[in-house]
Amino acid sequence: MERSQRGRYWMQGPMGTTGKTCEILSKRIALSKIERIGDDPRGTVVGWECAPPVKGERYAVYLGKGRVLRTSVVEEVRETPESVLIKTANSIYKVQYLPPSHKRTSPKAGS
């Protein structure tokens, strides 16, 4: 990913630049992979949603330190009161929106 002006990043895929930008820190999420709707998640990552999931496009989550998780093409999006479910060709993901994080700084030693 290349840093451009105004805190945006150009997302680069395996075939080069996609032309889309990723607004960093727009919405903090927890993304979990599930077997079937209603099952417990198999693994969860915390990151920032680059854009809301859209049918026919890949869903991308910025994980920090230049890492971006991309799903396969989204086939279906279902919104529930507590989360969003995303079905792709290979998996089902559960997206939970988290409150913004506030980093705490530790006091300097000796002060």
MODELLER restraints for C-alpha pairs under 7 A, 6 or more apart:
rsr = mdl.restraints
at = mdl.atoms
rsr.add(forms.Gaussian(group=physical.xy_distance, feature=features.Distance(at['CA:1:A'], at['CA:9:A']), mean=6.12, stdev=0.5))
rsr.add(forms.Gaussian(group=physical.xy_distance, feature=features.Distance(at['CA:1:A'], at['CA:10:A']), mean=5.58, stdev=0.5))
rsr.add(forms.Gaussian(group=physical.xy_distance, feature=features.Distance(at['CA:1:A'], at['CA:11:A']), mean=5.33, stdev=0.5))
rsr.add(forms.Gaussian(group=physical.xy_distance, feature=features.Distance(at['CA:1:A'], at['CA:12:A']), mean=5.78, stdev=0.5))
rsr.add(forms.Gaussian(group=physical.xy_distance, feature=features.Distance(at['CA:1:A'], at['CA:66:A']), mean=6.31, stdev=0.5))
rsr.add(forms.Gaussian(group=physical.xy_distance, feature=features.Distance(at['CA:2:A'], at['CA:9:A']), mean=5.61, stdev=0.5))
rsr.add(forms.Gaussian(group=physical.xy_distance, feature=features.Distance(at['CA:2:A'], at['CA:10:A']), mean=5.42, stdev=0.5))
rsr.add(forms.Gaussian(group=physical.xy_distance, feature=features.Distance(at['CA:3:A'], at['CA:9:A']), mean=4.87, stdev=0.5))
rsr.add(forms.Gaussian(group=physical.xy_distance, feature=features.Distance(at['CA:3:A'], at['CA:10:A']), mean=6.76, stdev=0.5))
rsr.add(forms.Gaussian(group=physical.xy_distance, feature=features.Distance(at['CA:7:A'], at['CA:23:A']), mean=6.97, stdev=0.5))
rsr.add(forms.Gaussian(group=physical.xy_distance, feature=features.Distance(at['CA:7:A'], at['CA:24:A']), mean=6.74, stdev=0.5))
rsr.add(forms.Gaussian(group=physical.xy_distance, feature=features.Distance(at['CA:8:A'], at['CA:21:A']), mean=6.13, stdev=0.5))
rsr.add(forms.Gaussian(group=physical.xy_distance, feature=features.Distance(at['CA:8:A'], at['CA:22:A']), mean=5.73, stdev=0.5))
rsr.add(forms.Gaussian(group=physical.xy_distance, feature=features.Distance(at['CA:8:A'], at['CA:23:A']), mean=5.26, stdev=0.5))
rsr.add(forms.Gaussian(group=physical.xy_distance, feature=features.Distance(at['CA:8:A'], at['CA:24:A']), mean=6.43, stdev=0.5))
rsr.add(forms.Gaussian(group=physical.xy_distance, feature=features.Distance(at['CA:9:A'], at['CA:21:A']), mean=5.52, stdev=0.5))
rsr.add(forms.Gaussian(group=physical.xy_distance, feature=features.Distance(at['CA:9:A'], at['CA:22:A']), mean=5.35, stdev=0.5))
rsr.add(forms.Gaussian(group=physical.xy_distance, feature=features.Distance(at['CA:10:A'], at['CA:19:A']), mean=6.91, stdev=0.5))
rsr.add(forms.Gaussian(group=physical.xy_distance, feature=features.Distance(at['CA:10:A'], at['CA:20:A']), mean=6.32, stdev=0.5))
rsr.add(forms.Gaussian(group=physical.xy_distance, feature=features.Distance(at['CA:10:A'], at['CA:21:A']), mean=4.88, stdev=0.5))
rsr.add(forms.Gaussian(group=physical.xy_distance, feature=features.Distance(at['CA:10:A'], at['CA:22:A']), mean=6.59, stdev=0.5))
rsr.add(forms.Gaussian(group=physical.xy_distance, feature=features.Distance(at['CA:11:A'], at['CA:17:A']), mean=6.23, stdev=0.5))
rsr.add(forms.Gaussian(group=physical.xy_distance, feature=features.Distance(at['CA:11:A'], at['CA:18:A']), mean=6.35, stdev=0.5))
rsr.add(forms.Gaussian(group=physical.xy_distance, feature=features.Distance(at['CA:11:A'], at['CA:20:A']), mean=6.35, stdev=0.5))
rsr.add(forms.Gaussian(group=physical.xy_distance, feature=features.Distance(at['CA:11:A'], at['CA:21:A']), mean=6.12, stdev=0.5))
rsr.add(forms.Gaussian(group=physical.xy_distance, feature=features.Distance(at['CA:11:A'], at['CA:22:A']), mean=6.78, stdev=0.5))
rsr.add(forms.Gaussian(group=physical.xy_distance, feature=features.Distance(at['CA:12:A'], at['CA:18:A']), mean=5.96, stdev=0.5))
rsr.add(forms.Gaussian(group=physical.xy_distance, feature=features.Distance(at['CA:22:A'], at['CA:50:A']), mean=4.80, stdev=0.5))
rsr.add(forms.Gaussian(group=physical.xy_distance, feature=features.Distance(at['CA:23:A'], at['CA:50:A']), mean=5.71, stdev=0.5))
rsr.add(forms.Gaussian(group=physical.xy_distance, feature=features.Distance(at['CA:24:A'], at['CA:48:A']), mean=6.72, stdev=0.5))
rsr.add(forms.Gaussian(group=physical.xy_distance, feature=features.Distance(at['CA:24:A'], at['CA:50:A']), mean=6.73, stdev=0.5))
rsr.add(forms.Gaussian(group=physical.xy_distance, feature=features.Distance(at['CA:25:A'], at['CA:48:A']), mean=5.51, stdev=0.5))
rsr.add(forms.Gaussian(group=physical.xy_distance, feature=features.Distance(at['CA:26:A'], at['CA:48:A']), mean=6.50, stdev=0.5))
rsr.add(forms.Gaussian(group=physical.xy_distance, feature=features.Distance(at['CA:26:A'], at['CA:49:A']), mean=6.60, stdev=0.5))
rsr.add(forms.Gaussian(group=physical.xy_distance, feature=features.Distance(at['CA:27:A'], at['CA:48:A']), mean=5.37, stdev=0.5))
rsr.add(forms.Gaussian(group=physical.xy_distance, feature=features.Distance(at['CA:27:A'], at['CA:49:A']), mean=5.42, stdev=0.5))
rsr.add(forms.Gaussian(group=physical.xy_distance, feature=features.Distance(at['CA:28:A'], at['CA:47:A']), mean=5.75, stdev=0.5))
rsr.add(forms.Gaussian(group=physical.xy_distance, feature=features.Distance(at['CA:28:A'], at['CA:48:A']), mean=4.39, stdev=0.5))
rsr.add(forms.Gaussian(group=physical.xy_distance, feature=features.Distance(at['CA:28:A'], at['CA:49:A']), mean=6.35, stdev=0.5))
rsr.add(forms.Gaussian(group=physical.xy_distance, feature=features.Distance(at['CA:28:A'], at['CA:97:A']), mean=6.14, stdev=0.5))
rsr.add(forms.Gaussian(group=physical.xy_distance, feature=features.Distance(at['CA:28:A'], at['CA:98:A']), mean=5.42, stdev=0.5))
rsr.add(forms.Gaussian(group=physical.xy_distance, feature=features.Distance(at['CA:28:A'], at['CA:99:A']), mean=6.81, stdev=0.5))
rsr.add(forms.Gaussian(group=physical.xy_distance, feature=features.Distance(at['CA:28:A'], at['CA:100:A']), mean=6.22, stdev=0.5))
rsr.add(forms.Gaussian(group=physical.xy_distance, feature=features.Distance(at['CA:29:A'], at['CA:46:A']), mean=5.73, stdev=0.5))
rsr.add(forms.Gaussian(group=physical.xy_distance, feature=features.Distance(at['CA:29:A'], at['CA:47:A']), mean=5.55, stdev=0.5))
rsr.add(forms.Gaussian(group=physical.xy_distance, feature=features.Distance(at['CA:29:A'], at['CA:48:A']), mean=5.69, stdev=0.5))
rsr.add(forms.Gaussian(group=physical.xy_distance, feature=features.Distance(at['CA:29:A'], at['CA:49:A']), mean=6.50, stdev=0.5))
rsr.add(forms.Gaussian(group=physical.xy_distance, feature=features.Distance(at['CA:29:A'], at['CA:95:A']), mean=6.49, stdev=0.5))
rsr.add(forms.Gaussian(group=physical.xy_distance, feature=features.Distance(at['CA:29:A'], at['CA:96:A']), mean=5.52, stdev=0.5))
rsr.add(forms.Gaussian(group=physical.xy_distance, feature=features.Distance(at['CA:29:A'], at['CA:97:A']), mean=4.53, stdev=0.5))
rsr.add(forms.Gaussian(group=physical.xy_distance, feature=features.Distance(at['CA:29:A'], at['CA:98:A']), mean=5.23, stdev=0.5))
rsr.add(forms.Gaussian(group=physical.xy_distance, feature=features.Distance(at['CA:30:A'], at['CA:44:A']), mean=6.36, stdev=0.5))
rsr.add(forms.Gaussian(group=physical.xy_distance, feature=features.Distance(at['CA:30:A'], at['CA:45:A']), mean=5.67, stdev=0.5))
rsr.add(forms.Gaussian(group=physical.xy_distance, feature=features.Distance(at['CA:30:A'], at['CA:46:A']), mean=4.46, stdev=0.5))
rsr.add(forms.Gaussian(group=physical.xy_distance, feature=features.Distance(at['CA:30:A'], at['CA:47:A']), mean=6.55, stdev=0.5))
rsr.add(forms.Gaussian(group=physical.xy_distance, feature=features.Distance(at['CA:30:A'], at['CA:95:A']), mean=5.85, stdev=0.5))
rsr.add(forms.Gaussian(group=physical.xy_distance, feature=features.Distance(at['CA:30:A'], at['CA:96:A']), mean=5.19, stdev=0.5))
rsr.add(forms.Gaussian(group=physical.xy_distance, feature=features.Distance(at['CA:30:A'], at['CA:97:A']), mean=6.54, stdev=0.5))
rsr.add(forms.Gaussian(group=physical.xy_distance, feature=features.Distance(at['CA:30:A'], at['CA:98:A']), mean=6.93, stdev=0.5))
rsr.add(forms.Gaussian(group=physical.xy_distance, feature=features.Distance(at['CA:31:A'], at['CA:44:A']), mean=5.43, stdev=0.5))
rsr.add(forms.Gaussian(group=physical.xy_distance, feature=features.Distance(at['CA:31:A'], at['CA:45:A']), mean=5.36, stdev=0.5))
rsr.add(forms.Gaussian(group=physical.xy_distance, feature=features.Distance(at['CA:31:A'], at['CA:46:A']), mean=6.31, stdev=0.5))
rsr.add(forms.Gaussian(group=physical.xy_distance, feature=features.Distance(at['CA:31:A'], at['CA:93:A']), mean=6.65, stdev=0.5))
rsr.add(forms.Gaussian(group=physical.xy_distance, feature=features.Distance(at['CA:31:A'], at['CA:94:A']), mean=5.78, stdev=0.5))
rsr.add(forms.Gaussian(group=physical.xy_distance, feature=features.Distance(at['CA:31:A'], at['CA:95:A']), mean=4.78, stdev=0.5))
rsr.add(forms.Gaussian(group=physical.xy_distance, feature=features.Distance(at['CA:31:A'], at['CA:96:A']), mean=6.59, stdev=0.5))
rsr.add(forms.Gaussian(group=physical.xy_distance, feature=features.Distance(at['CA:32:A'], at['CA:41:A']), mean=5.52, stdev=0.5))
rsr.add(forms.Gaussian(group=physical.xy_distance, feature=features.Distance(at['CA:32:A'], at['CA:42:A']), mean=6.86, stdev=0.5))
rsr.add(forms.Gaussian(group=physical.xy_distance, feature=features.Distance(at['CA:32:A'], at['CA:43:A']), mean=5.53, stdev=0.5))
rsr.add(forms.Gaussian(group=physical.xy_distance, feature=features.Distance(at['CA:32:A'], at['CA:44:A']), mean=4.31, stdev=0.5))
rsr.add(forms.Gaussian(group=physical.xy_distance, feature=features.Distance(at['CA:32:A'], at['CA:45:A']), mean=6.62, stdev=0.5))
rsr.add(forms.Gaussian(group=physical.xy_distance, feature=features.Distance(at['CA:32:A'], at['CA:93:A']), mean=5.50, stdev=0.5))
rsr.add(forms.Gaussian(group=physical.xy_distance, feature=features.Distance(at['CA:32:A'], at['CA:94:A']), mean=5.10, stdev=0.5))
rsr.add(forms.Gaussian(group=physical.xy_distance, feature=features.Distance(at['CA:32:A'], at['CA:95:A']), mean=6.58, stdev=0.5))
rsr.add(forms.Gaussian(group=physical.xy_distance, feature=features.Distance(at['CA:33:A'], at['CA:41:A']), mean=5.53, stdev=0.5))
rsr.add(forms.Gaussian(group=physical.xy_distance, feature=features.Distance(at['CA:33:A'], at['CA:42:A']), mean=5.68, stdev=0.5))
rsr.add(forms.Gaussian(group=physical.xy_distance, feature=features.Distance(at['CA:33:A'], at['CA:43:A']), mean=5.90, stdev=0.5))
rsr.add(forms.Gaussian(group=physical.xy_distance, feature=features.Distance(at['CA:33:A'], at['CA:44:A']), mean=6.87, stdev=0.5))
rsr.add(forms.Gaussian(group=physical.xy_distance, feature=features.Distance(at['CA:33:A'], at['CA:92:A']), mean=5.99, stdev=0.5))
rsr.add(forms.Gaussian(group=physical.xy_distance, feature=features.Distance(at['CA:33:A'], at['CA:93:A']), mean=4.55, stdev=0.5))
rsr.add(forms.Gaussian(group=physical.xy_distance, feature=features.Distance(at['CA:33:A'], at['CA:94:A']), mean=6.37, stdev=0.5))
rsr.add(forms.Gaussian(group=physical.xy_distance, feature=features.Distance(at['CA:34:A'], at['CA:40:A']), mean=6.48, stdev=0.5))
rsr.add(forms.Gaussian(group=physical.xy_distance, feature=features.Distance(at['CA:34:A'], at['CA:41:A']), mean=4.71, stdev=0.5))
rsr.add(forms.Gaussian(group=physical.xy_distance, feature=features.Distance(at['CA:34:A'], at['CA:42:A']), mean=5.84, stdev=0.5))
rsr.add(forms.Gaussian(group=physical.xy_distance, feature=features.Distance(at['CA:34:A'], at['CA:92:A']), mean=5.61, stdev=0.5))
rsr.add(forms.Gaussian(group=physical.xy_distance, feature=features.Distance(at['CA:34:A'], at['CA:93:A']), mean=5.89, stdev=0.5))
rsr.add(forms.Gaussian(group=physical.xy_distance, feature=features.Distance(at['CA:35:A'], at['CA:92:A']), mean=6.64, stdev=0.5))
rsr.add(forms.Gaussian(group=physical.xy_distance, feature=features.Distance(at['CA:46:A'], at['CA:63:A']), mean=6.88, stdev=0.5))
rsr.add(forms.Gaussian(group=physical.xy_distance, feature=features.Distance(at['CA:47:A'], at['CA:61:A']), mean=6.04, stdev=0.5))
rsr.add(forms.Gaussian(group=physical.xy_distance, feature=features.Distance(at['CA:47:A'], at['CA:62:A']), mean=5.50, stdev=0.5))
rsr.add(forms.Gaussian(group=physical.xy_distance, feature=features.Distance(at['CA:47:A'], at['CA:63:A']), mean=4.58, stdev=0.5))
rsr.add(forms.Gaussian(group=physical.xy_distance, feature=features.Distance(at['CA:48:A'], at['CA:61:A']), mean=5.51, stdev=0.5))
rsr.add(forms.Gaussian(group=physical.xy_distance, feature=features.Distance(at['CA:48:A'], at['CA:62:A']), mean=5.09, stdev=0.5))
rsr.add(forms.Gaussian(group=physical.xy_distance, feature=features.Distance(at['CA:48:A'], at['CA:63:A']), mean=6.62, stdev=0.5))
rsr.add(forms.Gaussian(group=physical.xy_distance, feature=features.Distance(at['CA:49:A'], at['CA:60:A']), mean=6.60, stdev=0.5))
rsr.add(forms.Gaussian(group=physical.xy_distance, feature=features.Distance(at['CA:49:A'], at['CA:61:A']), mean=4.78, stdev=0.5))
rsr.add(forms.Gaussian(group=physical.xy_distance, feature=features.Distance(at['CA:49:A'], at['CA:62:A']), mean=6.41, stdev=0.5))
rsr.add(forms.Gaussian(group=physical.xy_distance, feature=features.Distance(at['CA:50:A'], at['CA:60:A']), mean=5.80, stdev=0.5))
rsr.add(forms.Gaussian(group=physical.xy_distance, feature=features.Distance(at['CA:50:A'], at['CA:61:A']), mean=5.66, stdev=0.5))
rsr.add(forms.Gaussian(group=physical.xy_distance, feature=features.Distance(at['CA:50:A'], at['CA:62:A']), mean=6.55, stdev=0.5))
rsr.add(forms.Gaussian(group=physical.xy_distance, feature=features.Distance(at['CA:53:A'], at['CA:59:A']), mean=5.49, stdev=0.5))
rsr.add(forms.Gaussian(group=physical.xy_distance, feature=features.Distance(at['CA:54:A'], at['CA:74:A']), mean=6.60, stdev=0.5))
rsr.add(forms.Gaussian(group=physical.xy_distance, feature=features.Distance(at['CA:55:A'], at['CA:74:A']), mean=4.94, stdev=0.5))
rsr.add(forms.Gaussian(group=physical.xy_distance, feature=features.Distance(at['CA:55:A'], at['CA:75:A']), mean=5.40, stdev=0.5))
rsr.add(forms.Gaussian(group=physical.xy_distance, feature=features.Distance(at['CA:55:A'], at['CA:76:A']), mean=5.85, stdev=0.5))
rsr.add(forms.Gaussian(group=physical.xy_distance, feature=features.Distance(at['CA:55:A'], at['CA:77:A']), mean=6.80, stdev=0.5))
rsr.add(forms.Gaussian(group=physical.xy_distance, feature=features.Distance(at['CA:56:A'], at['CA:73:A']), mean=5.67, stdev=0.5))
rsr.add(forms.Gaussian(group=physical.xy_distance, feature=features.Distance(at['CA:56:A'], at['CA:74:A']), mean=5.34, stdev=0.5))
rsr.add(forms.Gaussian(group=physical.xy_distance, feature=features.Distance(at['CA:56:A'], at['CA:75:A']), mean=6.18, stdev=0.5))
rsr.add(forms.Gaussian(group=physical.xy_distance, feature=features.Distance(at['CA:57:A'], at['CA:73:A']), mean=5.05, stdev=0.5))
rsr.add(forms.Gaussian(group=physical.xy_distance, feature=features.Distance(at['CA:57:A'], at['CA:74:A']), mean=5.63, stdev=0.5))
rsr.add(forms.Gaussian(group=physical.xy_distance, feature=features.Distance(at['CA:58:A'], at['CA:70:A']), mean=6.34, stdev=0.5))
rsr.add(forms.Gaussian(group=physical.xy_distance, feature=features.Distance(at['CA:58:A'], at['CA:71:A']), mean=5.56, stdev=0.5))
rsr.add(forms.Gaussian(group=physical.xy_distance, feature=features.Distance(at['CA:58:A'], at['CA:72:A']), mean=5.48, stdev=0.5))
rsr.add(forms.Gaussian(group=physical.xy_distance, feature=features.Distance(at['CA:58:A'], at['CA:73:A']), mean=4.47, stdev=0.5))
rsr.add(forms.Gaussian(group=physical.xy_distance, feature=features.Distance(at['CA:58:A'], at['CA:74:A']), mean=5.83, stdev=0.5))
rsr.add(forms.Gaussian(group=physical.xy_distance, feature=features.Distance(at['CA:59:A'], at['CA:70:A']), mean=5.60, stdev=0.5))
rsr.add(forms.Gaussian(group=physical.xy_distance, feature=features.Distance(at['CA:59:A'], at['CA:71:A']), mean=5.35, stdev=0.5))
rsr.add(forms.Gaussian(group=physical.xy_distance, feature=features.Distance(at['CA:59:A'], at['CA:74:A']), mean=6.89, stdev=0.5))
rsr.add(forms.Gaussian(group=physical.xy_distance, feature=features.Distance(at['CA:60:A'], at['CA:68:A']), mean=6.56, stdev=0.5))
rsr.add(forms.Gaussian(group=physical.xy_distance, feature=features.Distance(at['CA:60:A'], at['CA:69:A']), mean=5.59, stdev=0.5))
rsr.add(forms.Gaussian(group=physical.xy_distance, feature=features.Distance(at['CA:60:A'], at['CA:70:A']), mean=4.45, stdev=0.5))
rsr.add(forms.Gaussian(group=physical.xy_distance, feature=features.Distance(at['CA:60:A'], at['CA:71:A']), mean=6.61, stdev=0.5))
rsr.add(forms.Gaussian(group=physical.xy_distance, feature=features.Distance(at['CA:61:A'], at['CA:68:A']), mean=5.59, stdev=0.5))
rsr.add(forms.Gaussian(group=physical.xy_distance, feature=features.Distance(at['CA:61:A'], at['CA:69:A']), mean=5.13, stdev=0.5))
rsr.add(forms.Gaussian(group=physical.xy_distance, feature=features.Distance(at['CA:61:A'], at['CA:70:A']), mean=6.53, stdev=0.5))
rsr.add(forms.Gaussian(group=physical.xy_distance, feature=features.Distance(at['CA:62:A'], at['CA:68:A']), mean=4.51, stdev=0.5))
rsr.add(forms.Gaussian(group=physical.xy_distance, feature=features.Distance(at['CA:62:A'], at['CA:69:A']), mean=6.43, stdev=0.5))
rsr.add(forms.Gaussian(group=physical.xy_distance, feature=features.Distance(at['CA:63:A'], at['CA:69:A']), mean=6.94, stdev=0.5))
rsr.add(forms.Gaussian(group=physical.xy_distance, feature=features.Distance(at['CA:72:A'], at['CA:88:A']), mean=5.93, stdev=0.5))
rsr.add(forms.Gaussian(group=physical.xy_distance, feature=features.Distance(at['CA:72:A'], at['CA:89:A']), mean=6.58, stdev=0.5))
rsr.add(forms.Gaussian(group=physical.xy_distance, feature=features.Distance(at['CA:73:A'], at['CA:88:A']), mean=5.74, stdev=0.5))
rsr.add(forms.Gaussian(group=physical.xy_distance, feature=features.Distance(at['CA:73:A'], at['CA:89:A']), mean=6.76, stdev=0.5))
rsr.add(forms.Gaussian(group=physical.xy_distance, feature=features.Distance(at['CA:74:A'], at['CA:86:A']), mean=6.71, stdev=0.5))
rsr.add(forms.Gaussian(group=physical.xy_distance, feature=features.Distance(at['CA:74:A'], at['CA:87:A']), mean=5.99, stdev=0.5))
rsr.add(forms.Gaussian(group=physical.xy_distance, feature=features.Distance(at['CA:74:A'], at['CA:88:A']), mean=4.55, stdev=0.5))
rsr.add(forms.Gaussian(group=physical.xy_distance, feature=features.Distance(at['CA:75:A'], at['CA:87:A']), mean=5.59, stdev=0.5))
rsr.add(forms.Gaussian(group=physical.xy_distance, feature=features.Distance(at['CA:75:A'], at['CA:88:A']), mean=5.09, stdev=0.5))
rsr.add(forms.Gaussian(group=physical.xy_distance, feature=features.Distance(at['CA:75:A'], at['CA:89:A']), mean=6.74, stdev=0.5))
rsr.add(forms.Gaussian(group=physical.xy_distance, feature=features.Distance(at['CA:76:A'], at['CA:86:A']), mean=5.92, stdev=0.5))
rsr.add(forms.Gaussian(group=physical.xy_distance, feature=features.Distance(at['CA:76:A'], at['CA:87:A']), mean=5.07, stdev=0.5))
rsr.add(forms.Gaussian(group=physical.xy_distance, feature=features.Distance(at['CA:76:A'], at['CA:88:A']), mean=6.99, stdev=0.5))
rsr.add(forms.Gaussian(group=physical.xy_distance, feature=features.Distance(at['CA:77:A'], at['CA:85:A']), mean=5.79, stdev=0.5))
rsr.add(forms.Gaussian(group=physical.xy_distance, feature=features.Distance(at['CA:77:A'], at['CA:86:A']), mean=4.77, stdev=0.5))
rsr.add(forms.Gaussian(group=physical.xy_distance, feature=features.Distance(at['CA:77:A'], at['CA:87:A']), mean=6.46, stdev=0.5))
rsr.add(forms.Gaussian(group=physical.xy_distance, feature=features.Distance(at['CA:78:A'], at['CA:84:A']), mean=5.71, stdev=0.5))
rsr.add(forms.Gaussian(group=physical.xy_distance, feature=features.Distance(at['CA:78:A'], at['CA:85:A']), mean=5.00, stdev=0.5))
rsr.add(forms.Gaussian(group=physical.xy_distance, feature=features.Distance(at['CA:78:A'], at['CA:86:A']), mean=6.52, stdev=0.5))
rsr.add(forms.Gaussian(group=physical.xy_distance, feature=features.Distance(at['CA:79:A'], at['CA:85:A']), mean=6.24, stdev=0.5))
rsr.add(forms.Gaussian(group=physical.xy_distance, feature=features.Distance(at['CA:82:A'], at['CA:96:A']), mean=6.91, stdev=0.5))
rsr.add(forms.Gaussian(group=physical.xy_distance, feature=features.Distance(at['CA:83:A'], at['CA:94:A']), mean=6.60, stdev=0.5))
rsr.add(forms.Gaussian(group=physical.xy_distance, feature=features.Distance(at['CA:83:A'], at['CA:95:A']), mean=5.53, stdev=0.5))
rsr.add(forms.Gaussian(group=physical.xy_distance, feature=features.Distance(at['CA:83:A'], at['CA:96:A']), mean=4.80, stdev=0.5))
rsr.add(forms.Gaussian(group=physical.xy_distance, feature=features.Distance(at['CA:84:A'], at['CA:94:A']), mean=5.79, stdev=0.5))
rsr.add(forms.Gaussian(group=physical.xy_distance, feature=features.Distance(at['CA:84:A'], at['CA:95:A']), mean=5.04, stdev=0.5))
rsr.add(forms.Gaussian(group=physical.xy_distance, feature=features.Distance(at['CA:84:A'], at['CA:96:A']), mean=6.69, stdev=0.5))
rsr.add(forms.Gaussian(group=physical.xy_distance, feature=features.Distance(at['CA:85:A'], at['CA:92:A']), mean=6.98, stdev=0.5))
rsr.add(forms.Gaussian(group=physical.xy_distance, feature=features.Distance(at['CA:85:A'], at['CA:93:A']), mean=5.68, stdev=0.5))
rsr.add(forms.Gaussian(group=physical.xy_distance, feature=features.Distance(at['CA:85:A'], at['CA:94:A']), mean=4.66, stdev=0.5))
rsr.add(forms.Gaussian(group=physical.xy_distance, feature=features.Distance(at['CA:85:A'], at['CA:95:A']), mean=6.27, stdev=0.5))
rsr.add(forms.Gaussian(group=physical.xy_distance, feature=features.Distance(at['CA:86:A'], at['CA:92:A']), mean=5.63, stdev=0.5))
rsr.add(forms.Gaussian(group=physical.xy_distance, feature=features.Distance(at['CA:86:A'], at['CA:93:A']), mean=5.03, stdev=0.5))
rsr.add(forms.Gaussian(group=physical.xy_distance, feature=features.Distance(at['CA:86:A'], at['CA:94:A']), mean=6.39, stdev=0.5))
rsr.add(forms.Gaussian(group=physical.xy_distance, feature=features.Distance(at['CA:87:A'], at['CA:93:A']), mean=6.44, stdev=0.5))
